[in-house]
Amino acid sequence: MIKIAPSILAADITKLGEEVLNIEKCGADLLHIDIMDGHFVPNLSFGPSVVKALKKISGLILDVHLMLSEPIKYIDAFAEAGADIITVHVEAESDTDECINKIHCHGIKAGIVFNPDTEIEPYKDYLNKVEMALVMSVYPGFGGQKFIDRVLPKVSKIRKIMGNDFDIEIDGGINAVNAMEAKKAGANVLVAGSAVFGAENPLDIIKAMRSI
């Protein structure tokens, strides 16, 4: 089953609560929250207070993506704020095993993230320790980028290793057109920012992406 995870990076921050409630009514499954530190990626975004505020108003699964140099320092704060899933980059400076264990200590799901140029092989042992793998289909840091289709074999490789009962998320430039390619490759969780929040009718986009 395809799950849709709109990214709030593309939402109108001046009316974030209203926009989140709207996409929830339109059938979104998760809410993707990009956390950026201005160091691991060249941009800044949200903190735990935003996650805490969204937890109060929304019943969506909060999918918190830590694009941080040292995610280990912030896992507790985001878990306590209400994250349901926390994903960390294998390229980050923090020890990946330690991050996964710390996330699981909070009783929530953990995931690992692969940037477009990162190969699976050196990190494949982590896949059996997490509930989700996130493959970046753009270089992380900014929304609205063009989809990089050369990451699709990476998605297929993870699906082959992990089988059908494992969530593979893809993030970056996803829309109703290339969502089919992502699904064929093996992705079942689609992060869509501009495609959903920028749509005149988010309901139609979410339905189209889920029914591919």
MDAnalysis code that builds the backbone (N, CA, C; Angstrom):
import MDAnalysis as mda
import numpy as np

u = mda.Universe.empty(636, n_residues=212, atom_resindex=np.repeat(np.arange(212), 3), trajectory=True)
u.add_TopologyAttr("name", ["N", "CA", "C"] * 212)
u.add_TopologyAttr("resid", np.arange(1, 213))
u.add_TopologyAttr("resname", ["MET", "ILE", "LYS", "ILE", "ALA", "PRO", "SER", "ILE", "LEU", "ALA", "ALA", "ASP", "ILE", "THR", "LYS", "LEU", "GLY", "GLU", "GLU", "VAL", "LEU", "ASN", "ILE", "GLU", "LYS", "CYS", "GLY", "ALA", "ASP", "LEU", "LEU", "HIS", "ILE", "ASP", "ILE", "MET", "ASP", "GLY", "HIS", "PHE", "VAL", "PRO", "ASN", "LEU", "SER", "PHE", "GLY", "PRO", "SER", "VAL", "VAL", "LYS", "ALA", "LEU", "LYS", "LYS", "ILE", "SER", "GLY", "LEU", "ILE", "LEU", "ASP", "VAL", "HIS", "LEU", "MET", "LEU", "SER", "GLU", "PRO", "ILE", "LYS", "TYR", "ILE", "ASP", "ALA", "PHE", "ALA", "GLU", "ALA", "GLY", "ALA", "ASP", "ILE", "ILE", "THR", "VAL", "HIS", "VAL", "GLU", "ALA", "GLU", "SER", "ASP", "THR", "ASP", "GLU", "CYS", "ILE", "ASN", "LYS", "ILE", "HIS", "CYS", "HIS", "GLY", "ILE", "LYS", "ALA", "GLY", "ILE", "VAL", "PHE", "ASN", "PRO", "ASP", "THR", "GLU", "ILE", "GLU", "PRO", "TYR", "LYS", "ASP", "TYR", "LEU", "ASN", "LYS", "VAL", "GLU", "MET", "ALA", "LEU", "VAL", "MET", "SER", "VAL", "TYR", "PRO", "GLY", "PHE", "GLY", "GLY", "GLN", "LYS", "PHE", "ILE", "ASP", "ARG", "VAL", "LEU", "PRO", "LYS", "VAL", "SER", "LYS", "ILE", "ARG", "LYS", "ILE", "MET", "GLY", "ASN", "ASP", "PHE", "ASP", "ILE", "GLU", "ILE", "ASP", "GLY", "GLY", "ILE", "ASN", "ALA", "VAL", "ASN", "ALA", "MET", "GLU", "ALA", "LYS", "LYS", "ALA", "GLY", "ALA", "ASN", "VAL", "LEU", "VAL", "ALA", "GLY", "SER", "ALA", "VAL", "PHE", "GLY", "ALA", "GLU", "ASN", "PRO", "LEU", "ASP", "ILE", "ILE", "LYS", "ALA", "MET", "ARG", "SER", "ILE"])
u.atoms.positions = np.array([
    [0.841, -1.204, 0.000],
    [0.000, 0.000, 0.000],
    [0.874, 1.251, 0.000],
    [0.564, 2.168, -0.884],
    [1.306, 3.420, -0.951],
    [0.854, 4.361, 0.173],
    [1.829, 4.940, 0.858],
    [1.562, 5.927, 1.904],
    [2.104, 7.274, 1.439],
    [1.337, 8.320, 1.705],
    [1.713, 9.668, 1.281],
    [2.132, 10.481, 2.499],
    [3.325, 11.095, 2.384],
    [3.889, 11.852, 3.504],
    [4.234, 13.263, 3.041],
    [3.269, 14.180, 3.035],
    [3.566, 15.555, 2.645],
    [4.621, 16.192, 3.554],
    [5.527, 16.934, 2.945],
    [6.605, 17.587, 3.696],
    [6.236, 19.030, 4.016],
    [6.297, 19.381, 5.285],
    [5.909, 20.733, 5.676],
    [6.906, 21.781, 5.214],
    [8.037, 21.351, 4.671],
    [8.996, 22.308, 4.134],
    [8.360, 23.132, 3.015],
    [7.337, 22.559, 2.364],
    [6.664, 23.245, 1.257],
    [5.379, 23.947, 1.694],
    [5.041, 23.860, 2.968],
    [3.805, 24.481, 3.449],
    [3.986, 25.979, 3.655],
    [2.873, 26.675, 3.745],
    [2.880, 28.100, 4.088],
    [3.017, 28.195, 5.602],
    [4.193, 28.594, 6.063],
    [4.470, 28.595, 7.499],
    [3.567, 29.567, 8.257],
    [3.059, 30.588, 7.587],
    [2.196, 31.560, 8.265],
    [0.849, 30.946, 8.657],
    [0.506, 29.814, 8.033],
    [-0.732, 29.124, 8.401],
    [-0.496, 27.613, 8.428],
    [0.588, 27.234, 9.099],
    [1.022, 25.840, 9.102],
    [-0.028, 24.905, 9.679],
    [-0.616, 25.280, 10.813],
    [-1.618, 24.421, 11.433],
    [-2.788, 24.156, 10.507],
    [-3.270, 25.204, 9.860],
    [-4.398, 25.085, 8.931],
    [-4.045, 24.174, 7.755],
    [-2.835, 24.335, 7.229],
    [-2.415, 23.530, 6.081],
    [-2.263, 22.051, 6.456],
    [-1.723, 21.797, 7.637],
    [-1.560, 20.411, 8.087],
    [-2.919, 19.743, 8.291],
    [-3.842, 20.437, 8.915],
    [-5.183, 19.875, 9.115],
    [-5.871, 19.609, 7.781],
    [-5.614, 20.458, 6.801],
    [-6.220, 20.267, 5.487],
    [-5.692, 19.012, 4.797],
    [-4.371, 18.819, 4.816],
    [-3.842, 17.632, 4.128],
    [-4.189, 16.359, 4.900],
    [-4.413, 16.492, 6.201],
    [-4.886, 15.332, 6.969],
    [-6.292, 14.940, 6.505],
    [-7.161, 15.938, 6.330],
    [-8.511, 15.677, 5.825],
    [-8.482, 15.108, 4.416],
    [-7.460, 15.477, 3.654],
    [-7.345, 15.018, 2.269],
    [-6.765, 13.609, 2.163],
    [-6.415, 13.007, 3.297],
    [-6.006, 11.614, 3.278],
    [-4.531, 11.315, 3.393],
    [-3.718, 12.290, 3.769],
    [-2.297, 12.014, 3.982],
    [-2.132, 10.962, 5.080],
    [-1.059, 10.193, 4.996],
    [-0.807, 9.136, 5.973],
    [0.202, 9.549, 7.036],
    [1.212, 10.274, 6.613],
    [2.252, 10.745, 7.512],
    [2.475, 12.233, 7.261],
    [3.139, 12.881, 8.201],
    [3.570, 14.259, 8.023],
    [5.089, 14.262, 8.116],
    [5.746, 14.617, 7.013],
    [7.200, 14.592, 6.957],
    [7.741, 15.931, 7.433],
    [8.619, 15.872, 8.432],
    [9.144, 17.093, 9.047],
    [10.665, 17.079, 8.911],
    [11.175, 17.960, 8.063],
    [12.614, 18.048, 7.814],
    [13.272, 18.957, 8.839],
    [14.262, 18.417, 9.536],
    [15.000, 19.172, 10.555],
    [16.414, 19.406, 10.031],
    [16.777, 20.669, 9.818],
    [18.064, 21.008, 9.214],
    [18.851, 21.958, 10.105],
    [20.169, 21.715, 10.185],
    [20.992, 22.447, 11.140],
    [21.881, 23.528, 10.539],
    [21.837, 23.697, 9.199],
    [22.689, 24.701, 8.583],
    [24.137, 24.253, 8.466],
    [24.430, 23.026, 8.852],
    [25.793, 22.501, 8.794],
    [25.851, 21.225, 7.967],
    [25.060, 20.214, 8.367],
    [24.988, 18.983, 7.571],
    [24.389, 19.269, 6.204],
    [23.420, 20.176, 6.182],
    [22.860, 20.692, 4.931],
    [22.864, 22.222, 5.009],
    [22.922, 22.911, 3.862],
    [23.043, 24.372, 3.879],
    [21.713, 25.094, 4.045],
    [20.996, 24.740, 5.095],
    [19.710, 25.394, 5.342],
    [19.334, 25.154, 6.791],
    [18.434, 25.956, 7.295],
    [17.898, 25.810, 8.646],
    [16.398, 25.598, 8.553],
    [15.841, 24.825, 9.489],
    [14.384, 24.673, 9.451],
    [13.803, 24.671, 10.853],
    [13.180, 23.567, 11.252],
    [12.351, 23.544, 12.444],
    [13.063, 22.919, 13.644],
    [12.469, 23.137, 14.815],
    [12.982, 22.547, 16.046],
    [11.920, 21.698, 16.726],
    [12.225, 21.144, 17.895],
    [11.271, 20.304, 18.624],
    [9.959, 20.992, 18.939],
    [9.990, 22.318, 19.107],
    [8.752, 23.033, 19.454],
    [7.709, 22.920, 18.349],
    [8.151, 22.867, 17.094],
    [7.218, 22.721, 15.974],
    [6.595, 21.327, 16.001],
    [7.410, 20.313, 16.251],
    [6.896, 18.941, 16.357],
    [5.879, 18.846, 17.490],
    [6.195, 19.445, 18.618],
    [5.296, 19.416, 19.779],
    [3.966, 20.091, 19.455],
    [4.027, 21.213, 18.763],
    [2.802, 21.942, 18.404],
    [1.950, 21.145, 17.428],
    [2.591, 20.516, 16.444],
    [1.851, 19.729, 15.457],
    [1.237, 18.480, 16.084],
    [1.926, 17.913, 17.068],
    [1.398, 16.726, 17.750],
    [0.081, 17.041, 18.440],
    [-0.069, 18.266, 18.911],
    [-1.280, 18.665, 19.632],
    [-2.497, 18.778, 18.718],
    [-2.265, 19.091, 17.442],
    [-3.408, 19.369, 16.565],
    [-3.674, 18.280, 15.533],
    [-2.693, 17.417, 15.286],
    [-2.829, 16.457, 14.186],
    [-2.712, 15.017, 14.669],
    [-3.482, 14.145, 14.028],
    [-3.398, 12.721, 14.320],
    [-2.502, 11.981, 13.351],
    [-1.854, 12.706, 12.438],
    [-0.956, 12.068, 11.478],
    [0.299, 11.527, 12.162],
    [0.860, 10.487, 11.575],
    [2.150, 9.974, 12.035],
    [3.203, 11.033, 11.732],
    [3.956, 11.430, 12.752],
    [4.976, 12.468, 12.576],
    [6.305, 11.811, 12.233],
    [6.708, 12.015, 11.002],
    [7.888, 11.399, 10.397],
    [9.004, 12.444, 10.397],
    [9.900, 12.360, 11.387],
    [10.896, 13.404, 11.616],
    [12.241, 12.992, 11.020],
    [12.678, 13.750, 10.052],
    [13.900, 13.473, 9.286],
    [15.005, 14.413, 9.772],
    [15.986, 13.846, 10.484],
    [17.060, 14.653, 11.061],
    [18.213, 14.811, 10.084],
    [18.279, 15.960, 9.453],
    [19.405, 16.298, 8.576],
    [20.393, 17.116, 9.393],
    [21.026, 16.423, 10.335],
    [21.888, 17.060, 11.321],
    [23.252, 16.386, 11.343],
    [24.276, 17.166, 11.622],
    [25.623, 16.586, 11.704],
    [25.742, 15.611, 12.865],
    [25.143, 15.960, 13.995],
    [25.220, 15.111, 15.182],
    [23.808, 14.815, 15.705],
    [23.066, 13.967, 15.013],
    [21.676, 13.704, 15.407],
    [21.532, 13.113, 16.806],
    [22.545, 12.430, 17.285],
    [22.467, 11.799, 18.611],
    [22.138, 12.822, 19.700],
    [22.556, 14.055, 19.507],
    [22.336, 15.099, 20.512],
    [20.876, 15.553, 20.584],
    [20.091, 15.261, 19.560],
    [18.751, 15.830, 19.456],
    [17.629, 14.793, 19.432],
    [17.992, 13.527, 19.417],
    [16.973, 12.475, 19.344],
    [16.011, 12.543, 20.528],
    [16.527, 12.687, 21.732],
    [15.661, 12.748, 22.920],
    [14.636, 13.870, 22.799],
    [15.097, 15.035, 22.372],
    [14.215, 16.202, 22.303],
    [13.088, 15.988, 21.303],
    [13.398, 15.425, 20.147],
    [12.356, 15.227, 19.143],
    [11.429, 14.068, 19.501],
    [11.971, 13.044, 20.131],
    [11.120, 11.941, 20.593],
    [10.151, 12.430, 21.660],
    [10.647, 13.198, 22.603],
    [9.801, 13.721, 23.678],
    [8.793, 14.741, 23.161],
    [9.097, 15.390, 22.040],
    [8.172, 16.362, 21.447],
    [7.006, 15.684, 20.746],
    [7.172, 14.376, 20.418],
    [6.052, 13.669, 19.809],
    [6.326, 12.968, 18.496],
    [7.596, 12.875, 18.079],
    [7.914, 12.158, 16.840],
    [7.468, 10.702, 16.956],
    [6.906, 10.172, 15.868],
    [6.526, 8.754, 15.805],
    [7.579, 7.928, 15.084],
    [8.294, 8.568, 14.184],
    [9.405, 7.955, 13.455],
    [10.529, 8.988, 13.408],
    [11.750, 8.558, 13.687],
    [12.905, 9.440, 13.521],
    [13.894, 8.752, 12.590],
    [14.285, 9.467, 11.528],
    [15.265, 8.929, 10.594],
    [16.548, 9.740, 10.686],
    [17.680, 9.026, 10.603],
    [18.994, 9.670, 10.688],
    [19.832, 9.256, 9.479],
    [20.694, 10.147, 9.050],
    [21.549, 9.888, 7.895],
    [22.739, 9.014, 8.269],
    [23.014, 8.042, 7.407],
    [24.210, 7.206, 7.626],
    [25.475, 8.028, 7.417],
    [25.355, 9.175, 6.735],
    [26.520, 10.025, 6.485],
    [26.831, 10.966, 7.659],
    [25.964, 11.016, 8.655],
    [26.149, 11.943, 9.773],
    [27.336, 11.530, 10.639],
    [27.798, 12.454, 11.465],
    [28.964, 12.209, 12.308],
    [28.653, 11.282, 13.479],
    [27.418, 11.271, 13.948],
    [27.058, 10.429, 15.094],
    [27.099, 8.952, 14.712],
    [27.340, 8.104, 15.704],
    [27.345, 6.662, 15.495],
    [25.928, 6.193, 15.165],
    [25.755, 5.527, 14.032],
    [24.422, 5.139, 13.571],
    [23.773, 4.132, 14.507],
    [24.532, 3.149, 14.973],
    [23.991, 2.169, 15.913],
    [23.476, 2.845, 17.180],
    [24.252, 3.774, 17.680],
    [23.863, 4.488, 18.898],
    [22.580, 5.286, 18.673],
    [22.477, 5.908, 17.502],
    [21.265, 6.669, 17.174],
    [20.049, 5.751, 17.121],
    [20.181, 4.629, 16.445],
    [19.060, 3.684, 16.321],
    [18.618, 3.198, 17.697],
    [19.578, 2.846, 18.534],
    [19.248, 2.361, 19.883],
    [18.549, 3.429, 20.707],
    [19.020, 4.657, 20.578],
    [18.414, 5.751, 21.357],
    [16.979, 6.006, 20.903],
    [16.743, 5.953, 19.602],
    [15.382, 6.131, 19.084],
    [14.479, 5.033, 19.622],
    [14.933, 3.804, 19.535],
    [14.124, 2.669, 19.999],
    [13.875, 2.710, 21.502],
    [14.773, 3.302, 22.250],
    [14.578, 3.427, 23.706],
    [13.346, 4.260, 24.039],
    [12.932, 5.085, 23.102],
    [11.732, 5.909, 23.298],
    [10.465, 5.180, 22.835],
    [10.617, 3.957, 22.365],
    [9.459, 3.177, 21.931],
    [8.880, 3.628, 20.612],
    [9.693, 4.263, 19.782],
    [9.226, 4.723, 18.482],
    [10.064, 4.095, 17.372],
    [9.622, 4.271, 16.132],
    [10.301, 3.658, 14.991],
    [11.545, 4.452, 14.588],
    [12.536, 3.707, 14.100],
    [13.782, 4.311, 13.624],
    [13.953, 4.035, 12.136],
    [14.630, 4.950, 11.472],
    [14.939, 4.757, 10.063],
    [16.310, 5.305, 9.739],
    [16.891, 4.803, 8.645],
    [18.164, 5.341, 8.174],
    [17.957, 5.971, 6.805],
    [18.785, 6.977, 6.518],
    [18.638, 7.772, 5.297],
    [19.908, 7.675, 4.457],
    [19.707, 7.547, 3.135],
    [20.813, 7.494, 2.190],
    [20.735, 8.677, 1.240],
    [21.790, 9.467, 1.159],
    [21.863, 10.546, 0.180],
    [22.022, 9.962, -1.230],
    [21.782, 10.761, -2.271],
    [21.806, 10.235, -3.636],
    [23.092, 9.507, -4.024],
    [24.232, 9.957, -3.528],
    [25.506, 9.351, -3.926],
    [25.995, 8.263, -2.965],
    [25.215, 7.966, -1.937],
    [25.633, 6.977, -0.947],
    [25.221, 5.577, -1.372],
    [26.169, 4.652, -1.355],
    [25.889, 3.268, -1.716],
    [25.290, 2.515, -0.532],
    [24.505, 1.495, -0.830],
    [23.845, 0.704, 0.203],
    [24.816, -0.244, 0.902],
    [25.705, -0.861, 0.145],
    [26.518, -1.968, 0.644],
    [27.215, -1.705, 1.986],
    [27.883, -0.570, 2.178],
    [28.597, -0.378, 3.449],
    [27.669, -0.289, 4.673],
    [26.385, -0.064, 4.429],
    [25.453, 0.185, 5.529],
    [24.301, -0.814, 5.588],
    [24.351, -1.857, 4.768],
    [23.183, -2.740, 4.657],
    [22.867, -3.479, 5.949],
    [23.852, -3.666, 6.838],
    [23.582, -4.348, 8.107],
    [22.625, -3.549, 8.992],
    [22.564, -2.236, 8.789],
    [21.652, -1.401, 9.579],
    [20.191, -1.644, 9.209],
    [19.958, -2.124, 8.004],
    [18.580, -2.270, 7.534],
    [17.763, -3.203, 8.427],
    [18.387, -4.223, 8.963],
    [17.682, -5.164, 9.844],
    [17.463, -4.620, 11.248],
    [17.970, -3.428, 11.506],
    [17.845, -2.832, 12.838],
    [16.803, -1.718, 12.877],
    [16.241, -1.383, 11.705],
    [15.310, -0.249, 11.632],
    [13.994, -0.681, 10.995],
    [13.014, 0.228, 11.071],
    [11.686, -0.034, 10.501],
    [11.478, 0.638, 9.144],
    [12.425, 1.516, 8.772],
    [12.258, 2.226, 7.509],
    [13.608, 2.659, 6.956],
    [13.726, 2.641, 5.632],
    [14.875, 3.242, 4.947],
    [14.349, 4.373, 4.077],
    [15.034, 5.501, 4.130],
    [14.665, 6.669, 3.333],
    [15.759, 6.911, 2.297],
    [15.376, 6.897, 1.038],
    [16.303, 7.182, -0.059],
    [16.025, 8.595, -0.559],
    [17.049, 9.435, -0.513],
    [16.897, 10.803, -1.002],
    [16.999, 10.825, -2.526],
    [15.998, 11.405, -3.164],
    [15.992, 11.534, -4.616],
    [16.294, 12.972, -5.047],
    [16.797, 13.762, -4.105],
    [17.421, 15.063, -4.370],
    [18.553, 15.195, -3.351],
    [19.422, 16.170, -3.544],
    [20.423, 16.455, -2.522],
    [19.736, 17.247, -1.414],
    [19.821, 16.784, -0.166],
    [19.017, 17.378, 0.901],
    [19.411, 18.810, 1.230],
    [18.399, 19.555, 1.656],
    [18.642, 20.916, 2.106],
    [17.601, 21.914, 1.645],
    [17.035, 21.688, 0.466],
    [16.056, 22.628, -0.063],
    [14.924, 21.884, -0.759],
    [13.711, 22.411, -0.643],
    [12.565, 21.838, -1.330],
    [12.501, 22.308, -2.768],
    [11.628, 21.661, -3.546],
    [11.380, 22.090, -4.903],
    [12.420, 21.677, -5.928],
    [13.313, 20.725, -5.573],
    [14.347, 20.289, -6.509],
    [13.810, 19.226, -7.482],
    [14.567, 19.013, -8.561],
    [14.187, 18.031, -9.575],
    [14.545, 16.619, -9.121],
    [13.643, 15.691, -9.366],
    [13.796, 14.278, -9.029],
    [15.021, 13.667, -9.720],
    [15.843, 12.942, -8.963],
    [17.026, 12.274, -9.495],
    [16.688, 10.796, -9.689],
    [16.449, 10.396, -10.924],
    [15.965, 9.033, -11.149],
    [17.037, 7.959, -10.999],
    [18.313, 8.335, -10.968],
    [19.351, 7.323, -10.835],
    [19.404, 6.699, -9.438],
    [18.607, 7.189, -8.510],
    [18.570, 6.563, -7.178],
    [17.610, 5.366, -7.152],
    [16.812, 5.194, -8.194],
    [15.792, 4.143, -8.172],
    [16.374, 2.725, -8.029],
    [17.510, 2.405, -8.664],
    [18.089, 1.084, -8.425],
    [18.447, 0.836, -6.957],
    [18.756, 1.900, -6.250],
    [19.049, 1.782, -4.816],
    [17.786, 1.354, -4.054],
    [16.666, 1.937, -4.431],
    [15.384, 1.556, -3.837],
    [15.121, 0.076, -4.095],
    [15.322, -0.343, -5.334],
    [15.088, -1.745, -5.706],
    [16.001, -2.688, -4.936],
    [17.239, -2.266, -4.712],
    [18.190, -3.100, -3.978],
    [17.729, -3.296, -2.535],
    [17.261, -2.221, -1.916],
    [16.768, -2.330, -0.542],
    [15.544, -3.237, -0.479],
    [14.644, -3.083, -1.444],
    [13.440, -3.926, -1.467],
    [13.818, -5.399, -1.620],
    [14.811, -5.686, -2.439],
    [15.256, -7.067, -2.631],
    [15.850, -7.634, -1.352],
    [16.601, -6.815, -0.628],
    [17.227, -7.260, 0.620],
    [16.188, -7.479, 1.706],
    [15.219, -6.554, 1.809],
    [14.316, -6.520, 2.966],
    [12.963, -7.186, 2.718],
    [12.605, -7.467, 1.482],
    [11.308, -8.074, 1.214],
    [10.180, -7.058, 1.273],
    [8.959, -7.565, 1.254],
    [7.786, -6.693, 1.124],
    [7.350, -6.016, 2.415],
    [7.645, -6.607, 3.557],
    [7.146, -6.075, 4.827],
    [8.123, -5.090, 5.444],
    [8.486, -4.085, 4.686],
    [9.454, -3.085, 5.150],
    [9.139, -1.791, 4.429],
    [9.160, -0.676, 5.178],
    [8.858, 0.621, 4.577],
    [10.098, 1.217, 3.918],
    [9.959, 1.542, 2.636],
    [10.994, 2.280, 1.916],
    [10.400, 3.607, 1.485],
    [10.962, 4.664, 2.002],
    [10.493, 6.021, 1.740],
    [11.416, 6.665, 0.706],
    [10.843, 7.470, -0.152],
    [11.640, 8.232, -1.113],
    [11.257, 9.697, -1.002],
    [12.258, 10.571, -1.051],
    [12.039, 11.979, -0.730],
    [12.819, 12.861, -1.697],
    [12.085, 13.688, -2.430],
    [12.735, 14.680, -3.268],
    [12.186, 14.728, -4.666],
    [11.439, 15.785, -4.987],
    [10.940, 15.972, -6.337],
    [9.831, 15.013, -6.738],
    [9.187, 14.379, -5.753],
    [8.140, 13.403, -6.052],
    [6.853, 14.118, -6.445],
    [6.237, 13.641, -7.533],
    [4.950, 14.183, -7.968],
    [4.109, 13.048, -8.550],
    [2.929, 13.395, -9.038],
    [2.004, 12.369, -9.531],
    [2.531, 11.664, -10.777],
    [3.514, 12.251, -11.448],
    [4.080, 11.642, -12.654],
    [5.149, 10.605, -12.304],
    [6.179, 11.017, -11.529],
    [7.271, 10.087, -11.242],
    [6.981, 9.153, -10.063],
    [5.856, 9.355, -9.400],
    [5.486, 8.448, -8.305],
    [5.380, 7.005, -8.785],
    [4.940, 6.814, -10.017],
    [4.839, 5.469, -10.580],
    [6.217, 4.811, -10.679],
    [7.229, 5.577, -11.096],
    [8.590, 5.046, -11.177],
    [9.085, 4.625, -9.798],
    [8.793, 5.465, -8.807],
    [9.226, 5.166, -7.451],
    [8.559, 3.898, -6.923],
    [7.266, 3.763, -7.208],
    [6.538, 2.573, -6.769],
    [7.088, 1.319, -7.449],
    [7.324, 1.377, -8.749],
    [7.854, 0.229, -9.475],
    [9.210, -0.200, -8.937],
    [9.996, 0.776, -8.497],
    [11.313, 0.472, -7.945],
    [11.218, -0.204, -6.583],
    [10.090, 0.008, -5.886],
    [9.906, -0.625, -4.580],
    [9.574, 0.308, -3.445],
    [9.494, 1.613, -3.695],
    [9.138, 2.560, -2.635],
    [7.647, 2.460, -2.318],
    [7.309, 2.544, -1.039],
    [5.891, 2.527, -0.655],
    [5.495, 3.728, 0.202],
    [6.471, 4.577, 0.558],
    [6.182, 5.811, 1.288],
    [6.734, 6.963, 0.457],
    [5.840, 7.815, -0.023],
    [6.226, 8.895, -0.923],
    [6.159, 10.239, -0.211],
    [7.307, 10.892, -0.087],
    [7.344, 12.240, 0.476],
    [7.093, 13.226, -0.662],
    [6.078, 14.036, -0.506],
    [5.723, 15.006, -1.548],
    [5.463, 16.347, -0.884],
    [6.302, 17.316, -1.180],
    [6.142, 18.637, -0.588],
    [5.367, 19.575, -1.488],
    [6.053, 20.116, -2.484],
    [5.420, 21.076, -3.398],
    [4.226, 20.473, -4.128],
    [4.316, 19.192, -4.475],
    [3.234, 18.550, -5.233],
    [1.926, 18.562, -4.461],
    [1.998, 18.467, -3.135],
    [0.784, 18.444, -2.314],
    [0.435, 19.834, -1.810],
    [1.370, 20.459, -1.099],
    [1.059, 21.758, -0.500],
    [0.898, 22.860, -1.552],
    [1.481, 22.663, -2.734],
    [1.356, 23.660, -3.796],
    [0.187, 23.410, -4.732],
    [-0.562, 22.343, -4.474],
    [-1.674, 21.989, -5.362],
    [-2.929, 22.789, -5.044],
    [-3.711, 23.093, -6.084],
    [-5.003, 23.743, -5.866],
    [-5.938, 22.808, -5.118],
    [-5.837, 21.516, -5.407],
    [-6.659, 20.520, -4.726],
    [-5.774, 19.373, -4.239],
    [-5.243, 19.457, -3.017],
    [-4.371, 18.409, -2.492],
    [-5.034, 17.036, -2.465],
    [-6.354, 16.997, -2.288],
    [-7.074, 15.727, -2.258],
    [-6.865, 14.957, -3.553],
    [-6.966, 15.641, -4.692],
    [-6.801, 14.987, -5.987],
    [-5.382, 14.451, -6.158],
    [-4.400, 15.232, -5.724],
    [-3.000, 14.803, -5.855],
    [-2.719, 13.596, -4.983],
    [-3.190, 13.620, -3.746],
    [-2.963, 12.505, -2.840],
    [-3.642, 11.236, -3.365],
    [-4.860, 11.382, -3.862],
    [-5.569, 10.224, -4.440],
    [-4.822, 9.678, -5.649],
    [-4.337, 10.568, -6.500],
    [-3.630, 10.153, -7.719],
    [-2.338, 9.427, -7.382],
    [-1.603, 9.926, -6.402],
    [-0.351, 9.306, -6.033],
    [-0.552, 7.962, -5.347],
    [-1.616, 7.853, -4.582],
    [-1.877, 6.593, -3.864],
    [-2.394, 5.506, -4.815],
    [-3.078, 5.908, -5.865],
    [-3.725, 4.932, -6.736],
    [-2.876, 4.505, -7.917],
    [-1.627, 4.946, -7.977],
    [-0.774, 4.604, -9.114],
    [-0.526, 3.098, -9.201],
])
